[in-house]
Amino acid sequence: MKISARNQLKGTIVDVVKGATTSHIRIDIGGGVIVTSAITNEAVDELNLAKGKAAIAVIKASDVMVGTE
């Protein structure tokens, strides 16, 4: 599948926590970095997402905020 988003982070699913309607998917992208995504339970089931499977976090945003300390 081809998509227009260029920010694609490959990794491994380390946790899937299902709620009433939404799941939180945690993806280890290496270097001690974990990316978390909130998606529907239906999407989790359709994509057959599970701990230990390879996944790609696709980030598409119209705005990116940057801050400093």
Contacts in CASP RR format, 6 or more apart in sequence:
PFRMAT RR
TARGET T0000
AUTHOR 0000-0000-0000
METHOD contacts of the structure
MODEL  1
MKISARNQLKGTIVDVVKGATTSHIRIDIGGGVIVTSAITNEAVDELNLA
KGKAAIAVIKASDVMVGTE
3 58 0 8 1.000
4 60 0 8 1.000
5 58 0 8 1.000
5 59 0 8 1.000
5 60 0 8 1.000
7 58 0 8 1.000
7 59 0 8 1.000
7 60 0 8 1.000
8 56 0 8 1.000
8 57 0 8 1.000
8 58 0 8 1.000
8 59 0 8 1.000
9 27 0 8 1.000
9 29 0 8 1.000
9 35 0 8 1.000
9 56 0 8 1.000
9 57 0 8 1.000
9 58 0 8 1.000
9 59 0 8 1.000
10 29 0 8 1.000
10 54 0 8 1.000
10 55 0 8 1.000
10 56 0 8 1.000
11 27 0 8 1.000
11 28 0 8 1.000
11 29 0 8 1.000
11 30 0 8 1.000
11 54 0 8 1.000
11 55 0 8 1.000
11 56 0 8 1.000
11 57 0 8 1.000
12 27 0 8 1.000
12 28 0 8 1.000
12 52 0 8 1.000
12 53 0 8 1.000
12 54 0 8 1.000
12 55 0 8 1.000
13 25 0 8 1.000
13 26 0 8 1.000
13 27 0 8 1.000
13 28 0 8 1.000
13 49 0 8 1.000
13 50 0 8 1.000
13 51 0 8 1.000
13 52 0 8 1.000
13 53 0 8 1.000
13 54 0 8 1.000
13 55 0 8 1.000
14 26 0 8 1.000
14 27 0 8 1.000
14 28 0 8 1.000
14 34 0 8 1.000
14 51 0 8 1.000
14 52 0 8 1.000
15 24 0 8 1.000
15 25 0 8 1.000
15 26 0 8 1.000
15 51 0 8 1.000
16 23 0 8 1.000
16 24 0 8 1.000
16 25 0 8 1.000
16 26 0 8 1.000
16 44 0 8 1.000
16 49 0 8 1.000
16 50 0 8 1.000
16 51 0 8 1.000
17 23 0 8 1.000
17 24 0 8 1.000
17 26 0 8 1.000
18 41 0 8 1.000
18 44 0 8 1.000
19 41 0 8 1.000
21 40 0 8 1.000
21 41 0 8 1.000
22 38 0 8 1.000
22 39 0 8 1.000
22 40 0 8 1.000
22 41 0 8 1.000
23 38 0 8 1.000
23 39 0 8 1.000
23 40 0 8 1.000
23 41 0 8 1.000
23 43 0 8 1.000
23 44 0 8 1.000
23 49 0 8 1.000
24 36 0 8 1.000
24 37 0 8 1.000
24 38 0 8 1.000
25 36 0 8 1.000
25 37 0 8 1.000
25 38 0 8 1.000
25 39 0 8 1.000
25 44 0 8 1.000
25 49 0 8 1.000
25 55 0 8 1.000
26 34 0 8 1.000
26 35 0 8 1.000
26 36 0 8 1.000
27 34 0 8 1.000
27 35 0 8 1.000
27 36 0 8 1.000
27 37 0 8 1.000
27 55 0 8 1.000
27 57 0 8 1.000
28 34 0 8 1.000
29 35 0 8 1.000
29 57 0 8 1.000
35 57 0 8 1.000
37 57 0 8 1.000
43 49 0 8 1.000
49 55 0 8 1.000
END
